[in-house]
Amino acid sequence: MGKTATTKTKEPKELSEQQSLWQDFRKRRTEELKKADPDQDGRERQRQIADEWKKSPDNPKHE
């Protein structure tokens, strides 16, 4: 018998809540950044938002 990897699976509701938090954060920050700098490249804006999310207290994975 081969070894199988064990991974911690998340409950669908928990995963859905985390995705919803990210989506709300991304939408809010996109609107704010567009107003502050309408000429900013969309890809750069999304990178900036992702970096902010990693440090945000709204992120459940933030320590």
C-alpha positions as CSV (number, residue, x, y, z in Angstrom):
1,M,0.0,0.0,0.0
2,G,1.2,3.5,-0.9
3,K,1.3,6.4,1.4
4,T,-1.4,9.0,1.0
5,A,-1.1,12.6,1.8
6,T,-3.3,13.8,4.6
7,T,-4.5,17.3,4.2
8,K,-6.7,19.4,6.5
9,T,-9.9,20.0,4.6
10,K,-12.1,23.0,5.4
11,E,-15.7,22.9,5.8
12,P,-17.5,24.4,2.7
13,K,-19.2,27.1,4.9
14,E,-15.8,28.1,6.4
15,L,-14.2,28.3,3.0
16,S,-17.2,30.3,1.6
17,E,-16.9,32.8,4.5
18,Q,-13.2,33.3,3.8
19,Q,-13.8,33.8,0.1
20,S,-16.6,36.3,0.9
21,L,-14.3,38.3,3.2
22,W,-11.7,38.5,0.4
23,Q,-14.2,39.5,-2.2
24,D,-15.7,42.2,0.0
25,F,-12.2,43.5,0.8
26,R,-11.1,43.4,-2.9
27,K,-14.2,45.2,-4.1
28,R,-13.9,47.9,-1.4
29,R,-10.2,48.5,-2.0
30,T,-10.6,48.5,-5.8
31,E,-13.2,51.3,-5.6
32,E,-11.0,53.3,-3.2
33,L,-7.8,52.9,-5.3
34,K,-9.6,53.7,-8.6
35,K,-10.8,57.0,-7.0
36,A,-7.3,57.8,-5.6
37,D,-5.4,56.9,-8.8
38,P,-7.7,56.3,-11.9
39,D,-4.7,55.8,-14.2
40,Q,-3.2,52.9,-12.2
41,D,-2.9,49.7,-14.2
42,G,-5.5,47.2,-13.1
43,R,-3.0,44.4,-12.7
44,E,-0.8,46.5,-10.4
45,R,-3.9,47.5,-8.5
46,Q,-4.8,43.9,-7.9
47,R,-1.3,43.1,-6.8
48,Q,-1.4,46.0,-4.3
49,I,-4.8,44.8,-3.0
50,A,-3.5,41.2,-2.6
51,D,-0.4,42.5,-0.6
52,E,-2.7,44.6,1.6
53,W,-4.9,41.6,2.2
54,K,-2.0,39.5,3.5
55,K,-1.5,42.1,6.2
56,S,-5.1,43.0,6.8
57,P,-6.8,42.3,10.1
58,D,-9.9,41.4,8.0
59,N,-8.0,38.4,6.7
60,P,-8.7,35.3,8.9
61,K,-5.2,33.9,8.1
62,H,-3.5,37.1,9.2
63,E,-1.5,36.5,12.4
